[in-house]
């Protein structure tokens, strides 16, 4: 296995008024291709900041961030936006679906930035909705779907362009226990059956148990590494 994501001596700080707030302190991390990593830690520990650095949504104050051999911390803002569109699939806690669009139209949105024809886009959308078990809800709008179904649409949207890396920020945070377990089974299947590399931030130990490895952040430092068998 090769490291798909590499973080070296990462620091991140913000300025609030006259105060400098240090969030990450000299973090080193390798994420292997095909791995499912859960980032855990208390509120304010830096886990979402780390996820944002990996996904190219933010830049480190110092250190190196490489994904698939590319130093994304060196990219210009425009180049970074293009890179995210090509390489990152996002799944958020609150779905972020467009309420006026059907499920299939929501899933198609990332493909509108590509050179694919309409028929190619429709085929990709069909495949993604089949993969998440929502073929029969393709024409439904978000308001006509349950929370779990909306998150499945969001996952279909995240994978429709076949991204290099899937990043999930509290994907079960707004769901009841049964829906959360169904979503985590789906995310785990994307990793195990389809080889997707996944990085997930969660506060839920049950959700984290679906990952192949857990990392715990405490006050901006990696504190624990829990590996599991992928059986």
N, C-alpha and C positions, 0 to 999 in steps of 0.2 A: 504493500500500500504506500501511496505517496501523499505527502502533506499538500492538501488543496489550499488551506488557509494557514498563513504564518504571521504571527504577531511577535515583534521583537522589541523589548525594552519600551513598551508603550506607556506613555503618561498622557493624562488628559486633565485639564483644569479649566475652570470657568471663572469669569470675573462678575461678581454681583456687587454693584456699587463700588466701594473701595476695597472689598474683600475678595481675595483669591481663594476659590474652592477647588481643592485637588480631589479628583474623582478616581483616577486610576494611577497606580504607582509602579512603574517598571514591570509591566505584565509581559510575560513570554507565553506563547501558546501555539501549538500545532494542532490542526484539525485534519484528519486523514480524509482522502476521497472515499465516499461511501459511508462515512460515519454519521451517527445521529447523536449529537451532543446536547445535553441539557445544562443551561447555566442557571444556577440557583443562588439565592442570597437574600438577606433582608432588604427592605426598602432603603435606597440610598447607597447600596453596596457597589454600584457601578455596572451591574449586569446589562441593563438596557443601553448604557453608554458603549459598552464593549460590542453589543450586537450592532449598534449603529455604525461603529467603526468598521466592523467586518462587512457590513452591507453597503458601505460607501455613502451613508447618509450623513456622516460627520468625519472630521479629520482629527488625528491625534495631535496633541501639543508637541510631542516628540516621539521618535521611534518609527518603526517600519510596519506597514500592513501590506502583505502580498496575498493575492488570490489567484490561483492557477498560474503562478509565476510572474504575475504583473504587479508592480508597485503602485497600488491604487492611491496611496497617500501623496503621490507625486502628480496625479492627474489634475488638469484644470477643471473648473466647475462644469463646463460644458462636456468635456470628455468623460468626466465622472458620471454625469447624467446618462450619457450614451452607454457607458459601461454597465450601469445598473439595469438599464432596459434590456440589455443583452444577457446578463449573467445572474440577476437576482430575482427570485420570486418571493413576494412578501405576504405573510398571513398575520393579521392584527387581531387584537382582542375584540374590537367592535365591528369587524367585517369590512367596513368602509365600502359597501356596495352603493351604486347609484340607484336611488329609489324609483326613478322613472323608467329604468331599463329592465328588461326581462333577464332571467338568469343567463341565458345564452348570450345576450348582448353585453352583460357585465363581464362574462368570461372572455369575450372577444376583444375587450378594450386594449390589453397589451399588444395585441396583434395588429392594431390599427397603425402602429408605428413601424411595421415591417413592410417588406415588398411582396408579401404573400397576396395572391389573388383572393377575391371574395369566396370562391368555392374552396380554396385551400384553408382559408380562415375558418369557414364553417365546419370543415372536416376535423380540424384541430379542436374546435370547441366541442363538437359531438364526442370526440374521443375523451376529452378531459371530463365532460359531464358523466360519461359512462364510467370512467375510472372512479369517480366519487359517488356513484350510485344515484345520480339525479337526472337521468335521461328523461324521465316522465315529468320533470318539473321545469324543463327548458324554457317554456313560455310563461312561467310564473314570475311576477315581480317580487322583490324582497319582502314587501309587506304581506304577501300571501304565503310566506314560508316561515317555518319555525326557526328558532335561533340556531339549532344544530344544522338545519338545511342551509341557512344563510352562510354559515361557516364552511360548509361543503362547497358552496358556490365560490366563496372566497379562495378556497384551496384550489379548485379547478382553475380559477383565474391566475393563481400564482404559478401553476405548473404548465399552463397552456403553451407557453413559449419555450418549454423545455430548458429551464434555467440551470446554470452550473450549480447554484446554491439556493436552498430554500431556507428563509429565515422566518421564524415564528415568534411573535411577541405576545406572551400570555394567551395562546390560542383557545384555551378552555376557560378563561377568566370570567366570561359572561354566560356560561352554560350551566345547566343542572348536571348532576353527577352522571346520569345515564348518557346524556348527549355528549358530555365531556369524554366519557370512555369510548364512545363511538368515534369521535373525532380523533382521539389518540390512536385507536386501532387503525384508522385510515392513514394517519401520518406515519405510523410505524410500518404499514404496508408499503407506502411510497419509498421508504428507506430500504426495507428488506427485499421486496419483490422487484422494485424498479430502480434500485441503486442510487436513489437521491441522497445527496449530502445535505443534512439538516442541522441547523443550529436553532435551538429554542430557548427562550427565556421563560421561566415559570417560577411561581412561588409554591406550586402544588406538588408535593412529593409523589402523589399518585400519578400525575402527568409525567413527572421526571422519570418514573420507573419504567416507562416505555422506551426510553433512550438507551443507547448502548454505552454511554458514558455520561457521568455527572461531573460538573465542575462547580465548586462553591466559592463565591466571592465574599470577602469580608473586608469592608473598609478599603475597597479598591485593590485588594491583593487576592490572588488565587490561594485558597485555603485547603482545598480537598479535591481529590480526584478519585471518583468511584467508577470502576469499569465493570461491565457485565458481559456475560457470554451472549453471543448473538443468536443463540439457538431459539 
